[in-house]
Amino acid sequence: MRGHGESDTDAVLLRAVADGDAGALATLYDRHAGWLYARLARRCADAEVAREVLQDTFVTVWRSAAGHRGGEAGGWLWTIAARRLVDTRRAQERAGRIETAPMEYADGGPVSAEVPSAEERVLAGLEFGDVGTALDRISPELREVLRATVVDGLTTREAARLLGIPEGTVKTRAMRARAELRAALAQLSPAPASGGLA
């Protein structure tokens, strides 16, 4: 069933993958794996974890290609990869590996022990605590935009493609989402009467 090439759009390839065409998946992998790995490696210093997440991403694509809504696949693929990375980091934390696991940077340089970056702690903690609770309190369409632009790190254009809405709508919803999130967080953690955050 091979025979796919550069001229095939992502949408054509994903339809073929949904029909069980492994050659289409290989073409999609060749097209997107490089930049996906580079973005994963920027978020995670452990090259092995980045490779595992990349592999898990394409396993997910194989299983769920029929759910793609058409068009270019970049935003959709990054959403899957970012979620897999967060899930992996969360699993490592639960297993107690994250503070003590020996690490390597993507360039092969050793690191004695990993301390999660601020971004990794935020990403892993979004499902828990006040931020996760506050996210659940804002409207789904605003939450989608925040997750796409903040959690998944997509550009406005990528988020627009992923969500199927205009770029201007992404920007507007992102501003509204931040305001609603601030309000929800303020309700969850009200500042003491004697002071607090401005």
C-alpha positions in Angstrom: 0.0 0.0 0.0 3.1 2.3 -0.1 3.1 4.9 -2.8 2.5 8.1 -0.9 4.8 11.0 -1.4 5.4 14.7 -1.0 2.4 15.7 -3.1 -0.1 14.0 -0.7 -1.6 16.4 1.8 -1.7 15.5 5.5 -5.5 15.1 5.2 -5.0 12.5 2.4 -2.4 10.7 4.4 -4.5 10.6 7.6 -7.5 9.2 5.7 -5.2 6.5 4.4 -3.9 5.8 7.9 -7.4 5.6 9.1 -8.0 2.9 6.5 -5.0 1.0 7.8 -2.3 2.1 5.3 1.1 1.8 7.1 2.8 3.4 4.2 0.8 6.6 4.7 1.8 6.6 8.4 5.5 6.2 7.3 5.1 9.2 5.0 3.4 11.3 7.7 6.2 10.3 10.1 8.9 11.3 7.7 7.2 14.6 7.2 6.6 15.5 10.8 8.9 13.5 13.2 11.8 15.9 12.9 10.1 19.1 14.0 8.0 17.2 16.6 11.2 15.7 18.1 12.9 19.1 18.2 10.0 20.7 20.1 9.8 17.8 22.5 13.5 18.0 23.1 13.2 21.7 24.0 10.6 20.8 26.7 12.4 17.6 28.0 16.1 17.3 28.4 15.9 13.4 28.4 16.4 12.4 24.8 15.1 8.9 25.5 11.8 10.3 26.9 11.5 12.6 23.9 11.9 9.6 21.6 9.4 7.5 23.5 6.9 10.3 23.4 7.4 10.7 19.7 6.8 7.0 19.2 3.7 7.1 21.4 2.5 10.1 19.4 2.5 8.1 16.1 1.0 5.1 17.8 -1.9 7.4 18.8 -2.1 8.7 15.2 -2.4 5.1 14.0 -5.2 4.4 16.4 -7.1 7.7 16.0 -6.4 9.1 12.5 -10.1 8.8 11.7 -10.8 11.5 14.4 -8.8 14.1 12.6 -11.0 16.9 11.1 -9.0 17.4 7.9 -6.5 20.0 6.8 -2.9 20.1 7.9 -1.9 17.8 10.8 0.8 19.9 12.5 -1.3 21.3 15.3 -3.1 18.1 15.9 0.1 16.1 16.1 1.7 18.6 18.5 -1.4 18.5 20.7 -1.0 14.7 20.9 2.7 14.9 21.5 2.4 17.6 24.2 -0.3 15.5 26.0 1.9 12.4 25.9 4.8 14.3 27.3 2.7 15.7 30.2 1.4 12.1 30.8 4.9 10.7 30.8 6.2 13.4 33.2 3.3 12.8 35.5 3.9 9.1 35.5 7.6 9.7 36.3 6.7 11.9 39.2 4.3 9.3 40.6 7.0 6.7 40.3 9.5 9.0 42.0 11.8 9.0 39.0 11.7 12.6 38.1 13.9 14.0 40.9 16.6 11.3 40.7 16.7 9.9 37.1 20.0 10.4 35.3 19.4 12.5 32.3 21.0 13.4 29.0 20.5 16.5 26.9 19.4 16.0 23.3 23.0 16.6 22.3 24.2 13.7 24.4 25.8 15.7 27.2 25.2 14.2 30.6 23.3 15.7 33.5 23.7 14.2 36.9 20.1 14.5 38.1 17.1 16.2 36.6 15.3 18.9 38.3 12.2 19.7 36.3 12.1 23.0 34.6 9.5 25.6 35.7 7.7 24.9 32.4 7.6 21.2 33.1 6.3 21.6 36.6 3.6 23.9 35.3 2.6 21.5 32.5 2.6 18.5 34.8 0.7 20.3 37.5 -2.1 21.7 35.2 -4.3 18.8 36.0 -3.9 19.2 39.7 -4.4 21.9 42.3 -5.9 25.3 41.9 -4.9 25.8 38.3 -6.5 22.5 37.2 -9.7 23.4 39.2 -9.8 26.9 37.7 -9.4 25.6 34.2 -12.4 23.3 34.8 -14.4 26.3 35.7 -13.9 28.3 32.5 -16.0 27.6 29.4 -14.9 24.7 27.2 -14.1 26.9 24.1 -11.9 29.2 26.2 -10.2 26.3 27.9 -9.5 24.7 24.5 -7.7 27.9 23.3 -5.7 28.2 26.6 -4.6 24.5 26.3 -3.6 24.9 22.6 -1.7 28.2 23.0 -0.3 27.9 26.6 -0.1 24.2 27.4 0.7 22.9 24.0 2.7 25.9 22.9 1.0 26.4 19.6 1.2 29.6 17.7 -2.0 31.5 17.1 -2.1 30.2 13.5 -1.5 26.6 14.6 -4.2 26.9 17.3 -6.6 28.3 14.7 -6.0 25.4 12.4 -6.3 22.9 15.2 -9.5 24.3 16.6 -11.0 25.3 13.2 -11.6 28.9 14.1 -10.1 32.2 12.8 -6.9 33.5 14.2 -8.6 36.6 15.5 -11.0 34.4 17.4 -8.1 32.6 19.0 -6.6 35.9 20.2 -9.9 37.1 21.6 -10.7 33.8 23.3 -7.1 33.7 24.7 -7.6 37.2 26.4 -11.0 36.2 27.7 -9.7 32.8 28.9 -6.8 34.5 30.9 -9.3 36.9 32.5 -11.7 34.1 33.5 -8.8 32.0 34.7 -7.5 34.8 36.9 -11.0 35.3 38.3 -11.5 31.6 39.0 -8.1 31.4 40.7 -9.0 34.5 42.8 -12.2 32.7 44.0 -10.2 29.6 44.8 -7.4 31.4 46.7 -8.7 34.8 47.9 -6.1 37.2 49.1 -6.0 37.9 52.8 -7.8 41.0 53.9 -4.6 42.6 55.1 -2.8 42.5 51.8 -2.1 39.9 49.1 -1.3 40.0 45.4 -2.3 43.0 43.3 
